[in-house]
Amino acid sequence: MPDDTWILRPQDLPEGFAPDSDTWYAPRVCGTFKERAGWHGCQMPEQLLGRIIRTCSNEGDIVLDPFAGSGTTLVVAKKLGRKYLGFELSADYAAQIESRLEAAHVGQPLEGGAEPLVGGKVPPARAKRA
Ligand SMILES: C[S@@+](CC[C@H](N)C(=O)[O-])C[C@H]1O[C@@H](n2cnc3c(N)ncnc32)[C@H](O)[C@@H]1O
């Protein structure tokens, strides 16, 4: 997700990515996104965590994030009706996570678009140069 990690985008190599591929595409939580909390450098998108939590647990289950960071996993777990448990080394981050959790409630929609979006199509000539 970080801009400097994923150099190859699906629209740059259309023949290399099939709809049924086992790769998920999700935009990182950019600084301009409403979702962006702004106090942690590795904030994950709620929709990405939502997909994982829905896939791997049922309502009422406990979701554990031993490296809670911005708290997105825990916030999404709460929104999706899961119990949650997190560990975070930084007392500052932990306090911010508490605030995020207090503001979140069960059933609240997840931030961001439900379907991961890829950028617009690029002309084939440009795609071949990638
Ligand atoms: C990459 S961030 C996690 C980001 C998180 N997935 C999110 O969406 O915000 C890793 C976090 O783990 C915390 N951490 C590192 N070592 C830890 C430890 N031993 N116990 C608890 N937290 C730790 C760091 O302070 C950092 O906030």
Ligand as a Chemical Component Dictionary entry (heavy atoms), coordinates in Angstrom:
data_LIG
# 
_chem_comp.id                   LIG 
_chem_comp.type                 NON-POLYMER 
_chem_comp.pdbx_formal_charge   0 
_chem_comp.three_letter_code    LIG 
# 
loop_
_chem_comp_atom.comp_id 
_chem_comp_atom.atom_id 
_chem_comp_atom.alt_atom_id 
_chem_comp_atom.type_symbol 
_chem_comp_atom.charge 
_chem_comp_atom.model_Cartn_x 
_chem_comp_atom.model_Cartn_y 
_chem_comp_atom.model_Cartn_z 
_chem_comp_atom.pdbx_ordinal 
LIG C1  C1  C 0  2.844  -1.013 11.949 1  
LIG S1  S1  S 1  2.079  -0.392 13.418 2  
LIG C2  C2  C 0  0.514  -1.179 13.378 3  
LIG C3  C3  C 0  -0.428 -0.439 12.532 4  
LIG C4  C4  C 0  -1.814 -0.990 12.616 5  
LIG N1  N1  N 0  -1.953 -2.214 11.868 6  
LIG C5  C5  C 0  -2.798 0.080  12.113 7  
LIG O1  O1  O 0  -3.627 -0.166 11.265 8  
LIG O2  O2  O -1 -2.717 1.205  12.600 9  
LIG C6  C6  C 0  2.902  -1.315 14.660 10 
LIG C7  C7  C 0  2.624  -0.811 16.061 11 
LIG O3  O3  O 0  3.107  -1.791 16.983 12 
LIG C8  C8  C 0  3.596  -1.118 18.128 13 
LIG N2  N2  N 0  4.503  -2.033 18.805 14 
LIG C9  C9  C 0  5.770  -2.346 18.445 15 
LIG N3  N3  N 0  6.278  -3.262 19.307 16 
LIG C10 C10 C 0  5.308  -3.535 20.201 17 
LIG C11 C11 C 0  5.208  -4.409 21.318 18 
LIG N4  N4  N 0  6.246  -5.162 21.682 19 
LIG N5  N5  N 0  4.058  -4.450 22.007 20 
LIG C12 C12 C 0  3.010  -3.679 21.628 21 
LIG N6  N6  N 0  3.033  -2.823 20.573 22 
LIG C13 C13 C 0  4.167  -2.761 19.879 23 
LIG C14 C14 C 0  4.229  0.139  17.577 24 
LIG O4  O4  O 0  4.259  1.169  18.555 25 
LIG C15 C15 C 0  3.321  0.497  16.393 26 
LIG O5  O5  O 0  2.352  1.477  16.750 27 
# 
loop_
_chem_comp_bond.comp_id 
_chem_comp_bond.atom_id_1 
_chem_comp_bond.atom_id_2 
_chem_comp_bond.value_order 
_chem_comp_bond.pdbx_ordinal 
LIG C1  S1  SING 1  
LIG S1  C2  SING 2  
LIG S1  C6  SING 3  
LIG C2  C3  SING 4  
LIG C3  C4  SING 5  
LIG C4  N1  SING 6  
LIG C4  C5  SING 7  
LIG C5  O1  DOUB 8  
LIG C5  O2  SING 9  
LIG C6  C7  SING 10 
LIG C7  O3  SING 11 
LIG C7  C15 SING 12 
LIG O3  C8  SING 13 
LIG C8  N2  SING 14 
LIG C8  C14 SING 15 
LIG N2  C9  SING 16 
LIG N2  C13 SING 17 
LIG C9  N3  DOUB 18 
LIG N3  C10 SING 19 
LIG C10 C11 SING 20 
LIG C10 C13 DOUB 21 
LIG C11 N4  SING 22 
LIG C11 N5  DOUB 23 
LIG N5  C12 SING 24 
LIG C12 N6  DOUB 25 
LIG N6  C13 SING 26 
LIG C14 O4  SING 27 
LIG C14 C15 SING 28 
LIG C15 O5  SING 29 
# 
